[in-house]
Amino acid sequence: MRVGDPPAVTRAGVRLLVGLALFVAAGWLAGELWTSAIGSAEREAMRHIAQGRSETLVSLARVVTWAGSAYVLVPLAVAFCLWFVRAGMKREVLLVAISLAGAIAISNAVKALVQRPRPPAAEHLQAVTSSSFPSGHTTQASAFWLALALALGMSVPRRLAWLMRGGALLVALAVAWSRVYLGVHYPSDVAAGLLLGGGWAVFTARVVRGAGAPPALKTRRVGANARGDGGTVATWRGD
């Protein structure tokens, strides 16, 4: 199907909405089960982390954590989307925009449903107002940086594409570490953020590619009766 084909676009929209609801439900279920099972066991871990803080790492964490802030990611997403539009890369625009917007929606919805208090055993080194599970910064960072890597990776060699994905993972992990080190999230909060954000970006990429990707060239072997020479021909198929 071609880009803009109404049936394909409609199906993709429905899949994204259903997927968004399923991610929220999964995050809610995981949050309720985890907080019920683990209880206060993570509080001791947060106390040890707070006692071992160093000024150097605190300063680093304060900088790194911005890589997951919506105040940074939204302008970056807009800038990249404008660049993709100028380059005629429609799928890439959708992938980055939907991944970040969906991640923000998922984290906010799950936070409202789970209502986990912030860690009380560690001093909060950054101002926070919402509930703790999942980490919004980590969810947003995972979704945005992975989506950006997937978008840019569509038009580069496979090895470079995998390097981009690895870089995105490192950024997301760094943001996750910063949120725990600054005392504003439990380890399970950032683990959930990594899974929700990264999973949403991958899901979005599959839906967007399936709805708007140009047909892929497939080479198949044909017999002598079809070609007379037993050679190969190229046929087109959708992804």
C-alpha positions in Angstrom: 0.0 0.0 0.0 1.1 3.5 -0.7 1.7 6.3 1.8 -1.6 8.0 2.5 -3.8 5.1 1.5 -7.0 5.7 3.6 -7.6 2.0 4.7 -4.0 1.6 5.7 -3.9 4.9 7.6 -7.2 4.0 9.4 -5.9 0.6 10.4 -2.7 2.1 11.6 -4.5 4.7 13.7 -6.7 2.0 15.3 -3.6 -0.2 16.1 -1.9 2.8 17.7 -4.9 3.7 19.9 -5.3 0.0 20.9 -1.6 -0.3 21.6 -1.6 2.9 23.7 -4.4 1.5 25.8 -2.6 -1.8 26.2 0.6 -0.1 27.2 -1.2 1.9 29.9 -3.0 -1.2 31.2 0.3 -3.2 31.3 2.0 -0.3 33.1 -0.8 -0.1 35.6 -0.9 -3.8 36.3 2.9 -4.0 36.6 2.9 -1.0 39.0 0.2 -2.4 41.2 1.7 -5.9 41.4 5.2 -4.6 42.0 4.4 -2.1 44.7 2.2 -4.7 46.5 4.9 -7.4 46.3 8.0 -5.3 47.0 6.6 -3.1 49.7 9.3 -1.0 51.3 12.3 -3.2 50.3 13.5 -0.6 47.8 13.6 2.1 50.4 16.8 0.7 52.0 18.4 0.6 48.6 17.6 4.3 48.1 19.0 5.1 51.5 22.3 3.5 50.6 22.5 5.3 47.3 21.9 8.7 49.1 24.6 8.0 51.6 27.1 7.2 48.8 26.5 10.3 46.7 29.4 12.4 45.5 29.3 16.0 44.4 30.8 15.1 41.0 28.2 12.5 40.2 25.4 14.6 41.5 26.4 17.4 39.1 26.7 14.9 36.3 23.2 13.5 37.1 21.7 16.9 37.1 23.0 17.4 33.5 22.2 13.9 32.2 18.7 14.0 33.5 17.8 16.7 31.0 18.1 14.2 28.2 14.7 12.8 29.4 13.0 16.1 30.1 10.0 17.1 27.9 11.3 20.6 28.0 14.3 19.4 25.9 12.7 16.5 24.0 9.7 18.3 22.6 11.7 21.1 20.9 14.2 18.5 19.7 11.3 16.4 18.3 9.8 19.4 16.5 13.2 20.3 15.0 13.8 16.8 13.7 10.3 16.5 12.4 10.7 19.7 10.4 13.9 18.4 9.0 12.3 15.1 8.1 9.4 17.0 6.4 11.8 19.0 4.3 13.6 15.8 3.3 10.3 14.2 2.4 10.6 11.6 5.1 6.9 11.2 6.1 7.3 8.0 8.0 10.1 9.3 10.1 8.0 12.3 11.1 5.2 10.1 12.3 7.6 7.7 14.1 9.3 10.4 16.2 6.2 12.5 16.9 3.9 9.6 17.9 6.6 7.9 19.9 7.3 10.9 22.1 3.6 12.0 22.4 2.6 8.4 23.3 5.3 8.0 25.8 4.3 11.2 27.6 0.6 10.0 27.6 1.5 6.6 28.8 3.7 7.7 31.7 1.2 10.3 32.9 -1.7 7.9 32.7 0.1 5.2 34.6 1.3 7.6 37.2 -2.3 8.7 37.8 -3.4 5.1 38.1 -0.7 3.7 40.3 -0.1 6.8 42.6 3.1 5.5 44.1 4.7 8.0 46.5 8.2 9.3 45.8 11.1 7.6 47.7 11.1 9.0 51.3 14.4 7.5 52.3 16.5 9.8 50.1 16.8 13.6 49.7 15.2 14.7 46.5 17.8 16.7 44.6 15.4 17.8 41.9 11.9 19.3 42.3 9.1 16.8 41.6 5.4 17.0 41.9 3.8 13.9 40.3 3.8 10.3 41.6 6.8 8.0 41.2 5.8 5.0 39.0 6.9 5.0 36.2 9.7 7.5 35.7 8.4 10.0 33.2 11.9 11.1 32.2 13.0 7.6 31.6 9.9 6.7 29.6 10.3 9.8 27.4 14.0 9.3 26.9 13.6 5.7 25.9 10.8 6.4 23.5 12.3 9.5 21.9 16.0 8.5 21.5 15.1 5.0 20.3 12.5 6.4 17.9 15.0 8.9 16.5 17.6 6.1 16.1 15.0 4.0 14.3 14.0 6.9 12.1 17.5 7.9 11.1 18.4 4.2 10.7 15.9 3.8 7.9 18.3 5.4 5.4 21.8 4.4 6.6 23.8 1.1 6.5 22.7 -1.6 8.9 25.8 -1.4 11.0 25.4 2.3 11.6 21.7 1.8 12.3 22.6 -0.6 15.1 25.2 1.8 16.5 22.5 4.5 16.7 20.2 2.1 18.5 23.0 1.3 21.0 23.6 5.0 21.5 19.9 5.5 22.2 20.0 2.7 24.8 23.0 4.3 26.5 21.3 7.7 26.7 18.1 6.1 28.2 20.1 4.1 30.7 22.0 7.3 31.7 18.7 9.1 32.3 17.4 6.1 34.3 20.6 6.2 36.5 20.3 10.0 37.0 16.7 9.7 38.3 17.6 7.2 40.9 20.8 8.9 41.9 19.0 12.2 42.4 16.6 10.4 44.8 13.4 11.0 42.9 12.7 7.5 41.7 13.0 3.9 42.8 15.0 1.5 40.6 11.7 -0.2 39.6 10.3 3.1 38.4 13.1 3.6 35.9 13.0 -0.1 34.9 9.3 0.3 34.0 10.1 3.5 32.2 12.7 1.8 30.0 10.4 -1.0 29.1 7.3 1.2 28.5 9.2 3.8 26.5 11.3 1.5 24.5 8.5 -0.9 23.8 6.2 1.9 22.7 8.8 3.2 20.2 9.4 -0.3 18.7 5.6 -0.8 18.5 5.1 2.6 16.8 7.9 1.9 14.3 6.3 -1.4 13.3 2.8 0.2 12.8 4.2 3.2 10.9 6.3 1.1 8.6 3.5 -1.3 8.0 1.1 1.5 7.1 3.3 3.6 5.0 6.3 1.7 3.9 6.9 1.3 0.1 6.8 -2.2 -1.1 10.0 -4.2 -0.6 11.8 -5.7 -3.5 11.8 -9.5 -3.2 14.0 -11.7 -5.4 12.8 -15.2 -6.0 13.9 -18.1 -8.1 11.8 -19.2 -11.1 12.1 -22.3 -13.1 12.8 -22.8 -16.7 9.1 -22.9 -17.6 8.6 -19.3 -16.3 11.7 -17.7 -17.7 13.2 -20.3 -20.0 16.7 -19.8 -18.4 16.1 -20.8 -14.8 17.1 -17.3 -13.6 15.7 -15.0 -11.1 13.1 -12.2 -11.3 12.2 -9.4 -8.9 8.7 -9.2 -7.5 7.3 -6.6 -5.2 5.6 -7.3 -1.9 4.4 -5.2 1.0 6.3 -5.3 4.3 
